């Protein structure tokens, strides 16, 4: 039986995870989205209803993310066309999205990353949301 890893605080795990990612500022994520990258909003429905959504983002709640984006999964979405798809994960503030993007990279989606500051930074940057009409 394998020995479980030593306990580590989430801040340490998150910092290690982020060293493996080239995280994007909101404007850079918007530009990549315009060039064909998938912006994947993993926020729960309550947050999306309260704050709005990013037009054109693919909504995939966090609990099914890997199954929907793994090109080898029988439960994949049509957008999961291969391991070279650029996936940009968006959560509320840019914490859970880093962990989610790293999980996608572990599946072979080597271009997966996330948005620094999440949806809140996206909206604060004045990028389009359904809250402001689009």
C-alpha positions as CSV (number, residue, x, y, z in Angstrom):
1,X,0.0,0.0,0.0
2,X,1.3,3.5,-0.9
3,X,2.1,5.9,1.9
4,X,-0.1,9.0,1.6
5,X,1.7,12.2,1.0
6,X,2.6,14.5,3.9
7,X,-0.1,17.1,4.7
8,X,0.4,20.4,3.0
9,X,-1.5,23.7,3.3
10,X,-3.6,24.7,0.3
11,X,-1.6,27.8,-0.2
12,X,1.5,25.7,-0.9
13,X,-0.4,23.4,-3.2
14,X,-1.8,26.4,-5.1
15,X,1.6,28.0,-5.4
16,X,3.1,24.8,-6.8
17,X,0.2,24.4,-9.2
18,X,0.5,28.0,-10.5
19,X,4.2,27.5,-11.3
20,X,3.1,24.9,-13.9
21,X,0.6,27.4,-15.5
22,X,1.0,30.4,-17.8
23,X,-1.9,32.2,-16.2
24,X,-3.7,34.9,-18.3
25,X,-4.8,38.4,-17.4
26,X,-8.5,39.0,-18.3
27,X,-7.8,41.0,-21.5
28,X,-5.3,38.3,-22.7
29,X,-7.9,35.6,-22.0
30,X,-10.5,37.6,-24.0
31,X,-8.1,38.0,-26.9
32,X,-7.4,34.2,-26.9
33,X,-11.1,33.5,-26.7
34,X,-11.6,35.7,-29.8
35,X,-8.9,33.6,-31.5
36,X,-10.8,30.4,-30.7
37,X,-9.8,29.3,-27.2
38,X,-12.5,27.8,-25.1
39,X,-13.3,30.0,-22.0
40,X,-14.8,27.5,-19.5
41,X,-16.8,29.0,-16.7
42,X,-16.8,26.6,-13.7
43,X,-18.7,28.8,-11.3
44,X,-21.8,27.4,-9.7
45,X,-25.2,28.5,-11.0
46,X,-25.8,30.8,-8.0
47,X,-22.7,32.8,-8.7
48,X,-23.5,33.1,-12.4
49,X,-27.1,34.2,-11.6
50,X,-25.8,36.8,-9.1
51,X,-22.9,38.2,-11.1
52,X,-23.6,37.5,-14.7
53,X,-21.8,35.4,-17.3
54,X,-19.2,35.9,-20.0
55,X,-20.9,35.8,-23.4
56,X,-19.6,32.9,-25.4
57,X,-18.1,31.1,-22.4
58,X,-18.8,27.3,-22.1
59,X,-20.4,26.7,-18.8
60,X,-19.2,23.5,-17.2
61,X,-19.6,23.2,-13.4
62,X,-16.4,22.1,-11.6
63,X,-17.7,18.7,-10.5
64,X,-17.9,17.4,-14.1
65,X,-15.1,19.4,-15.7
66,X,-12.7,16.6,-16.4
67,X,-15.3,14.3,-17.9
68,X,-16.7,17.0,-20.2
69,X,-13.3,18.1,-21.5
70,X,-11.3,14.9,-21.7
71,X,-11.3,14.0,-25.4
72,X,-11.3,10.3,-24.5
73,X,-14.3,10.5,-22.2
74,X,-17.7,9.1,-23.3
75,X,-19.2,12.1,-21.5
76,X,-17.2,14.7,-23.3
77,X,-18.7,17.9,-24.9
78,X,-18.4,18.4,-28.7
79,X,-15.9,21.2,-28.0
80,X,-13.4,18.7,-26.5
81,X,-12.0,17.8,-29.9
82,X,-8.5,16.9,-28.9
83,X,-5.7,17.4,-26.4
84,X,-4.4,20.5,-28.3
85,X,-7.5,22.5,-27.5
86,X,-6.7,25.7,-25.7
87,X,-8.9,25.7,-22.5
88,X,-9.0,28.8,-20.3
89,X,-10.7,28.1,-17.0
90,X,-12.7,30.8,-15.2
91,X,-13.9,30.7,-11.6
92,X,-15.0,33.5,-9.4
93,X,-11.7,34.9,-8.2
94,X,-9.0,32.8,-9.8
95,X,-8.2,30.2,-7.1
96,X,-10.2,27.1,-7.9
97,X,-9.6,27.7,-11.6
98,X,-5.8,27.2,-11.2
99,X,-6.4,23.8,-9.6
100,X,-8.9,22.9,-12.3
101,X,-6.6,23.9,-15.1
102,X,-3.8,21.8,-13.6
103,X,-6.2,18.9,-13.4
104,X,-7.0,19.3,-17.1
105,X,-3.2,19.4,-17.9
106,X,-2.9,16.1,-16.1
107,X,-5.4,14.6,-18.6
108,X,-3.1,15.8,-21.5
109,X,-4.8,19.1,-22.2
110,X,-1.4,20.8,-22.3
111,X,-2.7,24.2,-23.2
112,X,-5.1,24.5,-20.2
113,X,-4.7,27.6,-18.0
114,X,-6.8,30.0,-16.1
115,X,-7.7,33.7,-15.6
116,X,-5.9,35.7,-12.9
117,X,-8.6,37.1,-10.7
118,X,-11.3,35.1,-12.3
119,X,-14.7,36.5,-13.2
120,X,-14.4,39.3,-10.8
121,X,-11.3,40.6,-12.5
122,X,-12.9,40.0,-15.9
123,X,-15.8,42.2,-15.0
124,X,-13.6,44.8,-13.2
125,X,-11.6,45.1,-16.5
126,X,-14.8,46.1,-18.3
127,X,-14.8,43.0,-20.5
128,X,-18.3,41.9,-21.7
129,X,-20.6,40.2,-19.3
130,X,-24.4,39.5,-19.4
131,X,-24.7,41.8,-16.3
132,X,-23.7,44.8,-18.5
133,X,-25.8,43.7,-21.5
134,X,-23.2,41.6,-23.3
